[in-house]
Each structure stands twice: as C-alpha cells, then as structure tokens.
Amino acid sequence: MRNKKIQRLLYKSLDTPLSAEESKTLNNELQNSVELREQHFQILNIRKAIGENADTSFKILFEERLFDKLNKLPNRKPLFNVGVDSLTTSFRKIAFSAIIILILLISYNLKSGNKYSIENLLGTSNTTIVSAFDPIQNLIESEKQ
C-alpha cells in the first residue's frame, strides 16, 4: 500500500505541484530508495525524449480541414436499408402488375355480363347451397339467364 501511494506521488509530481507534506514524503522516499530514484530518472528521460522528438501541435486550421473531409465523405446507407430499398422497388413492380391484371379482369367481367352490377364486376353470382347441389334448380337458373 505504501509503494502505491509513493508511485502516485511520483507521477503526480511530474504533472502538478505537490503540497508541502506530499513533497516532503516523496523527497524522503527518493533519498531512501535507490529503485524509486532510478524509476524517477527513467520517467524523466522518457518524457524528455518524447518532448524533443514529437511534433506536439497540429497544423493550422486542422479542425476545419478535418470537418471538410468528413463532410465530403459519401453518405453510405446501412446494409439493412439497401435491402429494404430493393424490396420496395421489386414490390412496386409486382403491385403495378397486379393492378393491371385486376383492371383487365374487372373490364372482362363487366363486358361479359349484360348489365353493370356488382356481381358482374366481381364475377360472382347469387348461388345458394340448394341451387348449387340441386341439378334441376341449376337447369332452371341457367334457363332464366
């Protein structure tokens, strides 16, 4: 537990100023521990090497250039939307064909009957169960028409 506290103090000292008590504790530990001094020295060397070699700033107007590039990217649709679009396109073709077939059937039914009625429009007739199964009744019905 003591080592973790000292480690935190060591790293904190590199980034922010320490209080008087923390500074005193860290200095005592640095004087007493060779391993902690070596670690502190290594960290300072690494920070110095990174600071000298790294380009720490972005070029001028970096944000504007980044957002321009992002805005110029093509809008890609998710795969699900592509599938739905293809389904709706094919469904439109099928629905259009079905409408044409229905119009042809309705016009045929209207032309085949001698009067314009719902029965002729839909191609149905008033057939009861008795007339459907009674052959004599079927003959009488067919003679009426």
C-alpha positions in Angstrom: 0.0 0.0 0.0 2.8 2.3 0.8 4.5 1.8 -2.6 1.3 2.6 -4.5 0.9 5.8 -2.6 4.5 6.8 -3.3 4.1 5.8 -7.0 1.0 8.1 -7.2 3.0 10.9 -5.6 5.9 10.4 -8.1 3.6 10.6 -11.1 1.6 13.5 -9.6 4.9 15.4 -9.0 5.6 15.2 -12.8 2.3 16.9 -13.7 1.2 19.2 -10.9 2.9 20.8 -7.9 2.7 18.9 -4.7 1.7 20.1 -1.2 4.4 20.7 1.3 3.6 17.4 3.1 3.5 15.4 -0.1 6.7 16.9 -1.3 8.4 16.1 2.0 7.2 12.5 1.8 8.3 12.0 -1.8 11.7 13.5 -1.1 12.3 11.2 1.9 11.3 8.2 -0.2 13.6 9.3 -3.1 16.5 9.6 -0.7 15.9 6.2 0.9 15.1 4.2 -2.2 17.5 3.6 -5.0 14.9 1.8 -7.1 12.5 4.8 -6.8 15.3 7.2 -7.9 16.0 5.0 -10.9 12.4 4.9 -11.8 12.1 8.7 -11.5 15.2 9.2 -13.6 13.8 6.8 -16.3 10.5 8.6 -16.4 12.2 12.0 -16.8 14.4 10.6 -19.6 11.4 9.2 -21.4 9.5 12.4 -21.1 12.5 14.4 -22.4 12.9 12.1 -25.4 9.3 12.2 -26.3 9.2 16.0 -25.9 12.2 16.5 -28.2 11.1 14.1 -31.0 7.4 14.5 -31.1 5.5 17.1 -33.1 3.1 18.2 -30.4 1.0 20.6 -32.4 -1.3 20.2 -35.4 -1.0 22.3 -38.5 -3.0 25.5 -38.9 -6.8 25.0 -39.3 -6.6 21.3 -38.5 -10.2 21.2 -37.3 -11.6 22.9 -40.3 -9.8 20.6 -42.7 -10.9 17.5 -40.7 -14.5 18.5 -40.8 -14.3 19.4 -44.5 -13.0 15.9 -45.2 -15.7 14.3 -43.1 -18.5 16.3 -44.7 -17.2 15.3 -48.2 -17.4 11.6 -47.5 -20.3 9.9 -49.3 -23.3 9.1 -47.3 -23.4 5.3 -47.1 -26.6 3.6 -46.3 -26.6 0.7 -43.8 -27.0 -2.8 -45.4 -30.5 -3.1 -44.0 -31.7 0.0 -45.8 -30.2 -1.3 -49.1 -32.2 -4.5 -48.7 -35.4 -2.6 -47.9 -34.9 -0.3 -50.9 -34.6 -3.3 -53.2 -37.6 -5.0 -51.7 -39.8 -1.8 -52.1 -38.6 -1.4 -55.7 -39.5 -5.0 -56.6 -42.8 -4.8 -54.7 -43.7 -1.7 -56.7 -43.3 -3.7 -59.9 -45.4 -6.6 -58.6 -48.1 -4.2 -57.3 -48.2 -2.4 -60.6 -48.6 -5.7 -62.5 -51.3 -6.9 -60.1 -53.2 -3.6 -60.6 -53.1 -4.1 -64.4 -54.3 -7.7 -64.1 -57.2 -6.6 -61.8 -58.3 -3.9 -64.2 -58.3 -6.4 -67.1 -60.3 -8.9 -65.1 -62.8 -6.3 -64.0 -63.3 -5.0 -67.5 -63.7 -8.6 -68.8 -66.3 -9.3 -66.2 -68.2 -6.1 -67.0 -68.2 -6.8 -70.7 -69.3 -10.5 -70.3 -72.4 -9.6 -68.4 -75.4 -7.9 -69.9 -75.8 -5.3 -67.2 -73.4 -3.3 -65.0 -73.7 -4.7 -61.4 -71.5 -5.6 -58.5 -71.9 -9.3 -59.4 -70.7 -8.8 -62.9 -67.9 -6.5 -61.7 -66.6 -9.2 -59.3 -67.6 -12.1 -61.5 -69.8 -13.7 -58.9 -73.4 -14.8 -58.9 -76.1 -15.3 -56.3 -75.9 -19.0 -55.8 -77.4 -20.7 -52.8 -76.4 -24.0 -51.3 -79.7 -25.6 -52.5 -79.2 -24.4 -56.1 -75.6 -25.5 -56.1 -76.4 -29.1 -55.2 -79.8 -29.5 -56.9 -79.3 -30.3 -60.6 -82.9 -29.4 -61.5 -82.6 -26.0 -59.8 -79.3 -25.4 -61.8 -81.2 -26.1 -65.1 -84.0 -23.7 -64.1 -81.4 -21.0 -63.2 -79.4 -21.4 -66.4 -82.7 -21.1 -68.5 -83.5 -17.8 -66.8 -80.3 -16.2 -67.9 
